[in-house]
Amino acid sequence: MLKRAYYKLFFINLAGFLTLTLFFWNKVPINTLLIGMAFALLISAALSYKFLQRIIVPIQEITDLTRDIANGIYRYGIKDNSVDEVRELYIAVTSMSYKLKETIEELNDRNATLEAILKSIANGVIAFDNAERILTINDSAKKILGVKERDLVGRPVFEVIRSSKLYEVFETLRKEKAFSYKSLEINVFNKHLRVYISPILHPISHVNLGFVLVIDDITEMRRLEKIRSEFVANVSHELRTPLTSIRGFIETLRNGAIEDPKARERFLDIIDFEAERLTRLINDILTLSEIENVKDGYPLEEIELDKEIENIIYIMEKAAKDKNITLKKDLNCKDLIIITNRDRFHQMMINLIDNGIKYTQEGGFVKVKTASDQEKIIIEIEDNGIGIPKDKIPRLFERFYRVDKSRSRKLGGTGLGLAIVKHIVESMKGEISVDSEVGKGTKFTIKFEKRDLIRK
């Protein structure tokens, strides 16, 4: 391209000199000819300068353009005053800049999409190359592994996950000729993890580029499985005890005790008590299961808080009088309307009041108090009963947990009442706490946010 420009410049100068020389040869004095030639040279220099400017300036602009492209700055445009060859070069470079910009923007969009997808995945994802250096790691993986460092790219993956069991599986997988995926469960960072490891294969050549780990935190699932297993064992034990008692007394009656009126009545009373306890146990199990498994919530209705509690206290009066227990009330939420499920609210309050009556000595009291402020509704159920040891309180809401097993069974308790209460409170988006001292009594405090129970 530059050679053609130089040729044009050469022929322009040559034509100018030949024209002047032939025109003025033998016609003008030599001095005049020299002056003419000098004038021709000036014109030629001016034309050459102008012509070279049309080449040099666009080339300089092309140089600046390519430098900008190298720095990630993409621009384009065509200089109309440049020579044809330079204009073609300029068009080609600007077209390359435009297409390069489109390609890089597309790659950036893909990377942003991929990063967004990795961030939105609940499972941990770690990709690493054949040298075991991390290529990418998502936020879920960092959270699961308890890693606080931001930049982990380039770090050895087994510095992040320190598990000899995982490393052995990785080494086995890497040595296999036919690549597949492996899964295993490991315990690291006090968590139970299920890890899937599989190779990253090139889509065309199928060359192994590295490996990807998918990490699933199953700690909660294992905890729930343990709770479920313990629940089944406890249910089996709780059902077996009254059934064994019932069958034993039936067998005793069949063997002749039925002929003894006193023994017969005593045994029948025991069978009736055990059957009633069995019925309560089954009902509590069904209630607890229903509370846990309802997905769409319960039918809600407006109830007047203090008035509803007064009705519940009236229901519990007989049980309290039978044990010479005084039911007290200090209700300070007059005309306060809440939105909840009436049956579940009744069950929550009845369980707590009944619990206070059972574990309070004769002549004692059970007191129900309501209060509210700008943000919260507070319900307290207090008694001056036997109290609960401080070390027992954290487990108080566990299923089938009893502070005093023999006393609880004697009173007909199933060990599920407080577990049911806690589930109901949580379903109403509230929280429950316990304050107790042995020999002085117990106070249950339930707090609800007004915004969760009051219609605006």
Secondary structure by P-SEA (a helix, b strand, c coil): caaaaaaaaaaaaaaaaaaaaaaacccccaaaaaaaaaaaaaaaaaaaaaaaaacaaaaaaaaaaaaaaaacbbbbbbbccccaaaaaaaaaaaaaaaaaaaaaaaaaaaaaaaaaaaaaccbbbbbbccccccccccaaaaaaaccccccccccccccccccaaaaaaaaaaaaccbbbbbbbccccccbbbbbbbbbbbcccccccccbbbbbbbaaaaaaaaaaaaaaaaaaaaaaaaaaaaaaaaaaaaaacccccaaaaaaaaaaaaaaaaaaaaaaaaaaaaaaaaccccccbbbbbbaaaaaaaaaaaaaaaaaaabbbbbbbcccccccccccaaaaaaaaaaaaaaaaaacccccbbbbbbbccccbbbbbbbbcccccccccccccccccccccaaaaaaacccccaaaaaaaaaaaacbbbbbbbbcccbbbbbbbbcccccccc
